[in-house]
Amino acid sequence: MKILDYKYKFALLMLGAAALTACSDDKGNYDYTDLDTVEISLDSDDTDRTGFTIDRGDNLVINPVIYFNGRRVTEGSDAPLDYLWTFYTSHTGLGADYTVDTLSRAMNLDATINRVGGSYVARLTVTNRDTGVEAYLLADCQVEETLTAGWMLLYERADMPGTSDVGLVVNEISKKNLAKNKEFWNLYSSTSGGRPIDGTPVYIYHQMFPMGVGVPRIATSRALVAVNNADFTPLASTADFFFEEAPQSDFTCFLPTVGKPMVNSMTEMLVTADGKCRVLSGDANGLGKFSDPLTSAGAADSEFAPWSTQMCNYTAMQTVVFDKTLSRFCYTVNGSFNLRNFPAQAAEMVAFDVNDLHGAELLFGDYNGFTPAGGPDIMLFADGNSRYIAEAQFHLTPSMPIGKTWTDVSDAPGILQTSAFAVNGLGRYAFYGSGNKVYTLTYDNGRASQVWEAPSADETVTCIATHKYYAGMIATAMMPNINNAVHIATWNESTRQGKLYEMYINPASGAILPGRPSFEYTVPGKVKSMNWKYEMAM
C-alpha cells in the first residue's frame, strides 16, 4: 500500500509539472484586453465639496473632473463617452415626488432648477459607447424656496399645445428691496409631477383675502386651480370649486371681484363657453364654491359676455356682468346670487344707457383705480366695423348715472385687429395691442398714439397688463411702482416662442420712459394673462 501511495503522489507531481510547462509554453497564444477605466469626481475647488445649495430658479452648475484611461476628458474631446444628468428627490415616504428630471446630455451641467424646496440628488451617468459600461457621479443638492413677490404669467405651453403653465419673474419693478433678479418657468408642472394644467390660459391672480394666506388662483379653459403662494404646489382643483359636478362647457372668463372685506373673504365671477355665469363667495379659508348659473331678470336663456367688473362698490354691488342677449348690464349684491337690473338712467345725464346698448358687443374691459375708493371700468365695444371706447362708473350706487363716456374710435390704427387691452390705474387712456405694436387710446377724445413696437415683425401682442393690483390696501402698502410700468407679452408663431417686455411709463400718458431700466424675457409659451404676486414680508 505504501508503494502504491508513493507512486500515486509522484504521478500527481509529474502531472502538475507538465501542466505548468504547457502553460508556460502557451504564453502569448491568447489576447488579453484591459477594461477601459472611467474616473469621475466633483470639480476641484479645494473645498472637499460633496454637494450644492441653490435657490429655486437658480442654475445648478457642475463641472465634473473625468478621466478616461488615465487621460483628462474635456467637453470637446473624442473619448467614446455619453453623458446624462438627472435630478430627483432624496426623500422617501408618503407624498414624496419621485419624478426624475432629465437636465442635460452634456458633460458639464448648467441647468435651471425649478423643483420645490427640499433635498435632491443630481446624478451624472457616463456611458462607454463601445462597451455599454456605465459610471456614476452623485451630488447632493439642497434647493431653497424663494418664490416671493413678482410678476406672474399664465401661458399656453409651446411644447404641449392645449395645456397651460405658470412663470414668475422677479425684478425691481415688482419687488421691493430686491437682492437679485430671478425668473421661474413651468412652475405648476414642476410641483405636480411634470403635469401642466389642462386647457388654454384664461386668467391668473393672487387672491386678496384671507390676508397673508390668500393664494394664487388659476383658470384655464378646462380647469380651475388654487396653488400655495410659497411654492405653487396645488391646493385645490376644479371639483373643489363646485357644490355639484363641474360644468362641462369650457371656461371663458374668471375674474376676482371686490367682496366685502373681512366678511366675504373674496368673490369671483365665472363665465363658461355657453354664456352661463356663476358667482363665488369665498369662505373663511379663501376657497368657497360657485353658485348655480345666474338668470337675468326677464330672460332665462341669456348669454353673458366673458367679462366682469373687478372694481364695483361692494356696499352696493358685488359684481357686474354684461347680458349679450339683452345687450345690457346687470349686477348682484352681497349675500345674493340673483341678478338685478339697473334703475332707469336719465338720458341727459349719461353718455350711454347701461340698460340698452342697442346690440353692441363687449370685446374687452379693464378697471381704472382701486378699491375701496373705486374707479371706472373702461371697455371696448364693437358694432359691426365700428369701435367704441366707453367709461362706466360701476363703483357708484346703481341709481347714479353709470355711463360716463362713449367715444367712437373706429379710425384708430389697427383697432379692428385688437388682440390685447389694458387700462392703467392713473391717466385717462387705455393700451391696446394690434399686430406687433402697442398704442394708447384716450377715452375722452379717442386719440390714438403708437407707444411701442416689438423687435420682430413676426411677433404678435397677446397680452398687456399695467402695474396695478385690484386690492388697494395691499397695493398701497406693498406694491412698488404702482401705475408706473407696463408689461407686454408677444408670441412668434414661426419660432414658437413667447416674449415678455417690462418697461417704465409716464403714468399720465402711457409713454415709455427712455433711459429707465427695462426687462426682456423669453417665455416657453403664449402668454394670455399676467398679474402681480404679493408677499406679506416685502
C-alpha positions as CSV (number, residue, x, y, z in Angstrom):
1,M,0.0,0.0,0.0
2,K,2.8,2.4,0.8
3,I,4.4,1.7,-2.6
4,L,1.2,2.4,-4.4
5,D,0.6,5.6,-2.4
6,Y,4.0,6.9,-3.2
7,K,3.6,6.1,-6.9
8,Y,0.3,8.0,-6.9
9,K,1.7,11.1,-5.3
10,F,4.7,11.0,-7.7
11,A,2.3,10.8,-10.7
12,L,0.3,13.8,-9.5
13,L,3.5,15.8,-9.0
14,M,4.7,15.0,-12.5
15,L,1.3,15.8,-14.0
16,G,1.3,19.2,-12.3
17,A,4.8,20.0,-13.6
18,A,3.7,19.1,-17.1
19,A,0.7,21.4,-16.8
20,L,2.9,24.3,-15.7
21,T,5.3,23.6,-18.5
22,A,2.4,23.6,-21.0
23,C,1.0,26.9,-19.7
24,S,4.5,28.4,-19.9
25,D,4.9,27.1,-23.5
26,D,1.4,28.6,-24.4
27,K,2.3,32.1,-23.2
28,G,1.3,34.6,-25.9
29,N,-1.2,32.3,-27.6
30,Y,-4.2,34.3,-26.1
31,D,-5.3,38.1,-26.4
32,Y,-5.9,39.9,-23.1
33,T,-7.7,43.3,-23.2
34,D,-7.6,45.7,-20.3
35,L,-11.0,47.2,-19.5
36,D,-11.5,51.0,-20.1
37,T,-11.4,52.9,-16.9
38,V,-13.6,56.0,-16.1
39,E,-12.9,58.0,-13.0
40,I,-15.3,60.8,-12.0
41,S,-15.1,63.4,-9.2
42,L,-16.6,66.8,-8.5
43,D,-14.8,69.9,-9.7
44,S,-11.7,70.5,-7.7
45,D,-12.1,73.8,-5.8
46,D,-10.1,72.8,-2.7
47,T,-13.2,72.6,-0.5
48,D,-13.8,68.8,-0.5
49,R,-17.3,69.6,-1.9
50,T,-19.9,66.9,-1.7
51,G,-23.0,68.9,-2.7
52,F,-24.6,72.2,-3.7
53,T,-27.1,74.6,-2.2
54,I,-29.1,76.8,-4.6
55,D,-32.3,78.9,-4.6
56,R,-35.2,77.7,-6.6
57,G,-35.0,79.1,-10.1
58,D,-31.2,79.3,-10.0
59,N,-28.9,77.4,-12.3
60,L,-27.1,74.3,-10.9
61,V,-23.6,74.4,-12.4
62,I,-21.4,71.3,-12.0
63,N,-18.2,70.8,-14.0
64,P,-17.1,67.2,-13.2
65,V,-13.5,66.0,-13.4
66,I,-13.5,62.9,-15.7
67,Y,-10.5,60.7,-16.6
68,F,-10.8,58.1,-19.4
69,N,-8.0,55.5,-19.3
70,G,-5.9,57.9,-17.3
71,R,-6.3,60.9,-19.6
72,R,-8.4,64.0,-18.6
73,V,-11.5,64.4,-20.6
74,T,-12.7,67.8,-21.9
75,E,-16.1,68.8,-23.3
76,G,-14.8,68.5,-26.9
77,S,-12.6,65.5,-26.5
78,D,-13.0,62.4,-28.7
79,A,-13.5,60.0,-25.8
80,P,-16.3,57.5,-26.6
81,L,-18.5,58.7,-23.7
82,D,-22.1,59.7,-23.5
83,Y,-23.4,61.8,-20.6
84,L,-26.8,62.1,-18.9
85,W,-27.6,64.4,-16.0
86,T,-30.8,63.5,-14.0
87,F,-32.3,65.1,-10.9
88,Y,-34.6,63.5,-8.3
89,T,-35.6,63.8,-4.7
90,S,-33.5,62.2,-1.9
91,H,-36.6,61.7,0.3
92,T,-38.8,58.6,0.5
93,G,-42.2,58.3,2.1
94,L,-45.8,59.3,1.7
95,G,-46.3,62.3,-0.5
96,A,-42.7,62.4,-1.9
97,D,-42.4,63.4,-5.6
98,Y,-40.4,60.7,-7.3
99,T,-40.3,62.5,-10.6
100,V,-36.9,62.1,-12.3
101,D,-36.0,65.2,-14.4
102,T,-33.5,65.0,-17.3
103,L,-31.3,68.1,-17.0
104,S,-28.7,67.7,-19.7
105,R,-26.8,65.4,-22.0
106,A,-23.6,67.5,-22.0
107,M,-20.6,66.7,-19.8
108,N,-20.8,70.0,-17.9
109,L,-24.1,70.8,-16.2
110,D,-25.7,74.3,-16.3
111,A,-29.4,73.9,-15.8
112,T,-32.2,75.9,-14.1
113,I,-33.8,74.1,-11.2
114,N,-37.5,74.8,-10.5
115,R,-38.3,71.9,-8.2
116,V,-39.9,72.7,-4.9
117,G,-37.6,73.4,-2.0
118,G,-36.0,70.3,-0.5
119,S,-33.2,67.8,-0.7
120,Y,-32.3,66.3,-4.1
121,V,-29.7,64.3,-5.9
122,A,-28.0,65.3,-9.1
123,R,-26.7,62.2,-10.9
124,L,-24.3,62.0,-13.8
125,T,-24.3,58.8,-15.8
126,V,-21.3,58.3,-18.1
127,T,-21.7,55.5,-20.6
128,N,-18.9,54.0,-22.7
129,R,-20.4,53.8,-26.2
130,D,-18.1,50.9,-27.2
131,T,-18.8,48.6,-24.2
132,G,-22.0,50.0,-22.7
133,V,-20.4,50.1,-19.3
134,E,-21.7,52.9,-17.1
135,A,-20.0,55.0,-14.4
136,Y,-21.8,57.4,-12.0
137,L,-21.4,60.6,-10.0
138,L,-23.9,61.6,-7.3
139,A,-24.0,65.1,-5.9
140,D,-26.4,66.2,-3.1
141,C,-28.3,69.4,-3.9
142,Q,-30.4,71.5,-1.4
143,V,-33.0,73.6,-3.1
144,E,-34.3,76.6,-1.1
145,E,-37.6,78.4,-1.7
146,T,-37.5,82.0,-3.0
147,L,-41.0,82.4,-4.5
148,T,-41.6,85.9,-3.2
149,A,-43.3,88.9,-4.7
150,G,-43.1,89.1,-8.5
151,W,-44.9,89.2,-11.8
152,M,-46.9,86.0,-12.7
153,L,-47.6,84.9,-16.3
154,L,-50.1,82.3,-17.4
155,Y,-49.2,80.8,-20.8
156,E,-50.0,78.0,-23.2
157,R,-47.1,75.7,-23.3
158,A,-45.2,75.9,-26.7
159,D,-44.1,72.2,-26.3
160,M,-47.5,71.0,-25.2
161,P,-50.3,72.9,-27.0
162,G,-53.6,72.8,-25.2
163,T,-52.0,72.9,-21.8
164,S,-51.1,75.8,-19.5
165,D,-48.3,76.6,-17.1
166,V,-47.1,79.5,-14.9
167,G,-44.0,81.7,-14.9
168,L,-42.8,84.2,-12.3
169,V,-40.2,87.0,-13.0
170,V,-38.8,89.0,-10.2
171,N,-37.1,92.3,-10.7
172,E,-37.1,95.9,-9.3
173,I,-40.5,96.7,-11.0
174,S,-42.4,94.1,-9.0
175,K,-40.5,93.6,-5.8
176,K,-39.0,96.0,-3.2
177,N,-35.5,95.5,-1.6
178,L,-34.5,93.0,-4.3
179,A,-31.3,91.1,-3.8
180,K,-31.1,89.7,-7.3
181,N,-33.3,89.3,-10.4
182,K,-34.9,85.9,-10.9
183,E,-37.1,84.0,-13.4
184,F,-39.1,80.8,-13.0
185,W,-40.8,78.9,-15.7
186,N,-43.2,75.9,-15.7
187,L,-43.8,76.4,-12.0
188,Y,-47.0,74.5,-11.9
189,S,-45.8,71.4,-13.7
190,S,-42.6,71.4,-11.6
191,T,-44.7,70.9,-8.4
192,S,-47.2,68.5,-9.9
193,G,-45.1,65.6,-11.2
194,G,-44.4,67.2,-14.5
195,R,-48.1,67.6,-15.4
196,P,-49.2,71.1,-16.7
197,I,-52.8,72.3,-16.3
198,D,-55.2,71.0,-18.9
199,G,-56.7,73.7,-21.1
200,T,-55.6,77.0,-22.6
201,P,-55.0,80.1,-20.4
202,V,-57.8,82.3,-19.1
203,Y,-56.8,84.2,-16.0
204,I,-54.3,84.3,-13.1
205,Y,-54.3,86.4,-10.0
206,H,-53.2,86.4,-6.3
207,Q,-56.2,86.3,-4.1
208,M,-56.7,89.3,-1.8
209,F,-58.2,87.5,1.3
210,P,-57.6,86.0,3.8
211,M,-54.8,88.5,4.4
212,G,-51.4,86.8,4.4
213,V,-52.6,83.4,3.2
214,G,-54.5,84.4,0.1
215,V,-53.4,82.1,-2.7
216,P,-52.8,82.4,-6.4
217,R,-55.8,81.3,-8.4
218,I,-55.5,80.0,-12.0
219,A,-58.2,79.4,-14.6
220,T,-57.8,77.7,-18.0
221,S,-60.4,76.7,-20.5
222,R,-60.7,73.3,-18.8
223,A,-59.6,73.8,-15.2
224,L,-59.7,75.9,-12.0
225,V,-56.7,75.6,-9.7
226,A,-55.6,77.2,-6.4
227,V,-51.9,76.9,-5.5
228,N,-49.7,77.5,-2.5
229,N,-48.3,81.0,-2.6
230,A,-44.9,79.9,-1.3
231,D,-44.1,77.1,-3.7
232,F,-47.0,76.7,-6.2
233,T,-47.9,73.2,-5.1
234,P,-51.6,72.5,-5.9
235,L,-54.2,73.1,-3.2
236,A,-57.5,72.8,-5.0
237,S,-58.7,71.6,-8.3
238,T,-61.8,72.1,-10.4
239,A,-64.1,69.8,-8.5
240,D,-63.4,71.7,-5.3
241,F,-65.0,74.9,-6.7
242,F,-68.5,73.5,-7.2
243,F,-71.2,72.1,-5.0
244,E,-72.2,69.6,-7.7
245,E,-70.4,68.3,-10.8
246,A,-68.3,70.9,-12.5
247,P,-69.9,72.4,-15.7
248,Q,-68.9,70.7,-18.9
249,S,-68.6,73.8,-21.0
250,D,-65.2,75.4,-21.4
251,F,-64.4,78.3,-19.1
252,T,-64.0,81.6,-20.9
253,C,-63.9,84.2,-18.1
254,F,-62.7,84.0,-14.5
255,L,-62.2,87.2,-12.5
256,P,-61.9,88.4,-8.9
257,T,-64.4,91.0,-7.8
258,V,-64.3,93.1,-4.7
259,G,-66.2,91.3,-2.0
260,K,-66.9,92.9,1.4
261,P,-63.6,92.9,3.3
262,M,-63.5,90.6,6.3
263,V,-67.0,89.3,5.7
264,N,-66.7,87.7,2.3
265,S,-63.0,86.9,2.0
266,M,-63.2,87.1,-1.8
267,T,-65.6,87.0,-4.6
268,E,-65.1,85.5,-8.1
269,M,-67.1,85.5,-11.3
270,L,-67.0,82.6,-13.8
271,V,-68.4,82.6,-17.3
272,T,-68.5,79.4,-19.4
273,A,-68.4,79.0,-23.2
274,D,-72.2,78.5,-23.3
275,G,-72.6,82.0,-21.8
276,K,-73.6,80.8,-18.4
277,C,-72.5,82.9,-15.4
278,R,-71.8,81.9,-11.8
279,V,-70.7,83.8,-8.7
280,L,-68.5,82.5,-5.9
281,S,-68.4,84.0,-2.4
282,G,-65.3,82.9,-0.6
283,D,-65.3,81.2,2.8
284,A,-63.0,82.0,5.7
285,N,-60.3,79.7,4.2
286,G,-60.4,81.6,0.9
287,L,-61.9,78.8,-1.2
288,G,-65.7,78.8,-1.5
289,K,-67.9,77.3,-4.2
290,F,-69.6,78.7,-7.3
291,S,-73.4,79.1,-7.4
292,D,-75.7,77.6,-10.0
293,P,-75.9,79.6,-13.2
294,L,-77.4,83.0,-12.8
295,T,-80.5,84.0,-14.6
296,S,-81.1,87.5,-16.0
297,A,-84.4,89.1,-15.0
298,G,-86.8,88.6,-17.8
299,A,-84.5,86.4,-19.9
300,A,-83.9,82.9,-18.5
301,D,-81.8,81.9,-21.5
302,S,-79.5,84.9,-21.6
303,E,-75.8,84.6,-22.5
304,F,-73.2,86.6,-20.8
305,A,-70.1,88.2,-22.1
306,P,-66.7,86.8,-20.9
307,W,-66.3,89.9,-18.7
308,S,-67.0,91.1,-15.2
309,T,-66.1,94.3,-13.3
310,Q,-63.5,93.9,-10.6
311,M,-64.0,97.3,-9.1
312,C,-67.7,97.8,-8.2
313,N,-68.7,99.3,-4.9
314,Y,-69.1,96.3,-2.6
315,T,-71.6,98.1,-0.4
316,A,-74.0,98.5,-3.3
317,M,-72.9,95.9,-5.9
318,Q,-71.0,92.7,-5.6
319,T,-70.3,92.3,-9.3
320,V,-71.5,93.5,-12.7
321,V,-72.0,91.3,-15.8
322,F,-73.0,92.0,-19.4
323,D,-76.0,90.2,-20.8
324,K,-75.3,89.7,-24.5
325,T,-78.8,88.5,-25.3
326,L,-80.5,91.7,-24.0
327,S,-77.5,94.0,-24.6
328,R,-77.5,95.4,-21.1
329,F,-75.6,95.3,-17.8
330,C,-76.9,93.5,-14.6
331,Y,-75.5,93.3,-11.1
332,T,-75.5,91.3,-7.9
333,V,-75.4,92.4,-4.3
334,N,-73.5,90.8,-1.4
335,G,-75.2,87.8,0.0
336,S,-77.3,87.2,-3.1
337,F,-76.9,85.2,-6.2
338,N,-79.7,86.9,-8.1
339,L,-79.1,89.3,-10.9
340,R,-80.7,92.7,-10.8
341,N,-81.4,95.3,-13.4
342,F,-80.1,98.8,-13.1
343,P,-82.7,101.6,-12.4
344,A,-83.7,103.7,-15.4
345,Q,-80.9,106.1,-16.4
346,A,-81.8,109.7,-17.3
347,A,-80.7,110.1,-20.9
348,E,-79.5,113.7,-20.4
349,M,-77.1,112.6,-17.7
350,V,-75.4,109.6,-19.3
351,A,-73.3,109.0,-22.5
352,F,-74.8,105.5,-22.9
353,D,-77.5,103.6,-21.2
354,V,-76.4,100.5,-19.2
355,N,-79.9,99.1,-19.7
356,D,-79.7,99.1,-23.5
357,L,-76.6,99.2,-25.7
358,H,-78.5,98.5,-28.9
359,G,-76.8,95.3,-29.7
360,A,-73.2,96.4,-29.2
361,E,-70.7,93.6,-28.4
362,L,-68.4,93.9,-25.4
363,L,-64.9,92.9,-26.6
364,F,-62.5,93.9,-23.8
365,G,-62.7,95.6,-20.4
366,D,-60.3,96.7,-17.6
367,Y,-60.6,98.9,-14.5
368,N,-59.0,102.2,-13.6
369,G,-58.5,102.8,-9.9
370,F,-58.5,100.8,-6.7
371,T,-61.0,99.8,-4.0
372,P,-62.4,101.0,-1.6
373,A,-62.3,104.4,-3.3
374,G,-63.3,102.7,-6.5
375,G,-62.6,103.6,-10.1
376,P,-64.3,103.4,-13.5
377,D,-64.4,100.4,-15.8
378,I,-63.1,101.1,-19.4
379,M,-64.5,98.9,-22.1
380,L,-64.0,98.4,-25.9
381,F,-67.3,97.7,-27.8
382,A,-67.9,96.6,-31.4
383,D,-70.9,97.4,-33.5
384,G,-70.2,95.9,-36.9
385,N,-66.9,97.5,-38.1
386,S,-67.3,100.4,-35.7
387,R,-65.4,100.5,-32.4
388,Y,-66.3,102.5,-29.3
389,I,-64.4,103.0,-26.0
390,A,-66.7,103.5,-23.0
391,E,-66.3,104.6,-19.4
392,A,-68.7,103.2,-16.7
393,Q,-68.8,104.2,-13.1
394,F,-69.9,100.9,-11.6
395,H,-68.3,101.8,-8.3
396,L,-71.2,104.2,-7.6
397,T,-74.6,103.1,-6.4
398,P,-76.9,101.6,-9.1
399,S,-79.2,104.6,-9.1
400,M,-76.4,107.0,-10.0
401,P,-75.5,107.9,-13.7
402,I,-73.3,105.0,-14.8
403,G,-72.4,105.6,-18.5
404,K,-69.9,108.5,-18.4
405,T,-68.2,108.4,-21.9
406,W,-68.9,106.7,-25.2
407,T,-66.3,107.6,-27.9
408,D,-66.1,106.4,-31.5
409,V,-62.5,105.1,-32.1
410,S,-63.2,103.3,-35.4
411,D,-60.4,105.3,-37.1
412,A,-57.7,104.3,-34.5
413,P,-54.8,102.4,-36.2
414,G,-55.2,98.6,-36.1
415,I,-58.3,98.9,-33.8
416,L,-60.2,96.2,-35.7
417,Q,-57.4,93.7,-35.1
418,T,-57.1,94.5,-31.3
419,S,-55.6,91.4,-29.6
420,A,-55.0,92.8,-26.1
421,F,-56.3,95.6,-24.0
422,A,-55.4,97.2,-20.6
423,V,-56.1,100.3,-18.6
424,N,-53.7,102.0,-16.2
425,G,-54.7,103.0,-12.7
426,L,-53.9,106.6,-13.5
427,G,-54.5,108.7,-16.6
428,R,-57.4,108.6,-19.0
429,Y,-56.1,106.2,-21.6
430,A,-56.1,102.5,-22.4
431,F,-53.3,100.4,-24.0
432,Y,-54.3,98.2,-26.9
433,G,-52.2,95.7,-29.0
434,S,-52.6,95.2,-32.7
435,G,-50.1,93.1,-34.7
436,N,-46.6,93.7,-33.2
437,K,-47.5,97.3,-32.0
438,V,-49.0,98.8,-28.9
439,Y,-51.0,102.0,-28.9
440,T,-52.5,104.3,-26.2
441,L,-56.1,105.3,-26.7
442,T,-57.6,108.3,-24.9
443,Y,-61.2,107.6,-23.9
444,D,-62.2,111.3,-23.7
445,N,-61.5,112.1,-27.4
446,G,-60.4,108.8,-29.0
447,R,-56.9,110.0,-29.9
448,A,-54.6,107.0,-30.5
449,S,-50.7,107.1,-30.4
450,Q,-48.2,104.3,-31.0
451,V,-46.0,103.8,-28.0
452,W,-44.2,100.6,-28.7
453,E,-43.2,98.1,-31.4
454,A,-41.9,94.6,-31.0
455,P,-38.3,93.9,-32.1
456,S,-39.6,91.4,-34.7
457,A,-42.4,91.9,-37.2
458,D,-43.3,88.2,-36.7
459,E,-44.3,88.9,-33.0
460,T,-47.9,89.4,-32.2
461,V,-49.0,91.1,-29.0
462,T,-51.0,88.6,-26.9
463,C,-51.4,90.3,-23.6
464,I,-50.9,93.7,-22.0
465,A,-51.1,94.4,-18.3
466,T,-50.4,97.6,-16.4
467,H,-48.7,97.6,-13.0
468,K,-51.6,97.6,-10.5
469,Y,-53.4,95.3,-8.2
470,Y,-57.2,95.1,-7.6
471,A,-56.9,95.3,-3.8
472,G,-56.0,98.9,-3.0
473,M,-55.0,98.3,0.7
474,I,-52.4,95.7,-0.4
475,A,-51.2,97.6,-3.4
476,T,-50.6,100.8,-1.5
477,A,-48.7,99.1,1.3
478,M,-46.7,96.6,-0.6
479,M,-46.6,97.2,-4.4
480,P,-43.7,99.1,-5.8
481,N,-44.0,101.3,-8.9
482,I,-47.8,101.4,-8.9
483,N,-49.1,102.6,-12.2
484,N,-45.6,103.3,-13.4
485,A,-44.9,100.3,-15.6
486,V,-46.4,98.2,-18.4
487,H,-46.0,94.5,-19.2
488,I,-46.3,93.4,-22.8
489,A,-46.3,89.8,-23.9
490,T,-45.8,88.6,-27.5
491,W,-45.9,85.4,-29.5
492,N,-43.9,84.4,-32.6
493,E,-45.7,81.6,-34.4
494,S,-42.8,80.9,-36.7
495,T,-40.3,80.3,-33.9
496,R,-43.0,79.1,-31.4
497,Q,-41.5,81.4,-28.8
498,G,-43.0,83.9,-26.4
499,K,-41.5,87.1,-25.1
500,L,-42.2,89.4,-22.1
501,Y,-41.2,93.1,-22.1
502,E,-41.4,95.2,-19.0
503,M,-40.9,98.9,-19.2
504,Y,-41.4,102.1,-17.1
505,I,-44.0,104.5,-18.3
506,N,-45.2,108.0,-17.8
507,P,-48.4,107.2,-15.8
508,A,-50.2,110.3,-17.1
509,S,-49.8,109.5,-20.8
510,G,-48.6,105.9,-21.1
511,A,-45.5,106.8,-23.0
512,I,-42.5,104.5,-22.5
513,L,-39.8,106.3,-20.5
514,P,-36.4,106.3,-22.2
515,G,-33.3,105.9,-20.0
516,R,-35.2,103.8,-17.4
517,P,-34.4,100.1,-16.9
518,S,-36.4,97.7,-19.0
519,F,-36.6,93.9,-18.9
520,E,-37.0,91.2,-21.5
521,Y,-37.6,87.5,-21.0
522,T,-38.1,84.5,-23.3
523,V,-41.3,82.7,-22.3
524,P,-41.8,79.0,-23.1
525,G,-45.3,79.6,-24.4
526,K,-48.0,82.1,-25.4
527,V,-49.0,84.4,-22.6
528,K,-52.7,85.3,-22.2
529,S,-52.8,86.6,-18.6
530,M,-50.5,88.4,-16.2
531,N,-50.8,89.7,-12.7
532,W,-48.8,90.7,-9.6
533,K,-48.0,88.3,-6.8
534,Y,-47.7,89.8,-3.4
535,E,-45.9,88.7,-0.2
536,M,-46.6,89.9,3.3
537,A,-42.9,90.3,4.1
538,M,-41.6,92.8,1.5
